[in-house]
Amino acid sequence: MQTKEDVYQQLQQILVEDFELESDAIRPDANLYQDLDLDSIDAVDLVVKLREITGKKISPDAFKAVRTVEDVVNEVYALMQS
């Protein structure tokens, strides 16, 4: 079973490799839209990537409240526990 730290590491890897972000910009409190400059299309792409990792369907509604890297980690971790 994965820990939140594992989820964070995977998310960081996705953001660096697929979204070409600097790894040092990716912090738990970084805002996806303001700090990391993701847009709504990036958010959809991120949901698709996370679905590949978790093997679970991620509802777009669950992601509407997500604002920070830590929010993403918490959502994905909760999904993996269910």
N, C-alpha and C positions, 0 to 999 in steps of 0.2 A: 504494500500500500504506500502511496506517495504522501509526503509531508507537504506542508505549505511552502517550505523552502524549495522542494523539488519542483513544485508548480511554478514558483517564482523564477527558478533557473530556466525552465523550459520557456516561459513567457519572455524572459530576457533574450534568450537565443532567437526566438521568433522575431522579436522586434528588431534585433540587430541584423539578422540574416535576410528577412523578408521585407522589412520596412526601412532598412539602411539607417537605423538610428545609432547614435554613439552609445556604447554600453554604459558609460559613466553618467549619461543623462537619465538612464532608467533606474529610478529609485521608487520605493514603495509609495511615497507621497507625490510622485510626479503625476500631474494631470495629463490625461491622454490627449486632450484637445488643445490645451493652452501650452503646456510644457513640451509635449512630444510632437505637437503639430499634426496629429492624426485628424482626418476628416471622416465623414459618415461612411464613405466608401471603404476607407481603411478599416473602420470599425467592423463592417460586414466581413471583410477579408480576414480580420482577426478572429471573428466568431467561427468562420469556416476552419481556420487552422486549429483553433482550440477544440473544435468538434473532432478533428482528426486525432488529436492527442487523447482526448477523453473517451472517444467512442460513444459519446452521448449527445443527444440533440440539445442544443442550447437555444432557448427561446430568445428572440430579439427583445422581448419585453423585459426579460431578466437583465439584459444588458443596458436598458435605457437609463437605469439609475447608476450605472458604473461611470465613475469619473477619474479614478486614479488607478495606478498599477496595482496597488494593494486591493482595491475593489475587485479587479479582475481575478487576482489570485484567490480571494475569498469566494467569489462566485464559482470558479472552476473547482476549487477544493470542495465546496459544498456539493456540487454536482457529482463529483467522484465518490463522495461518501454515500450518496443516495442509491 
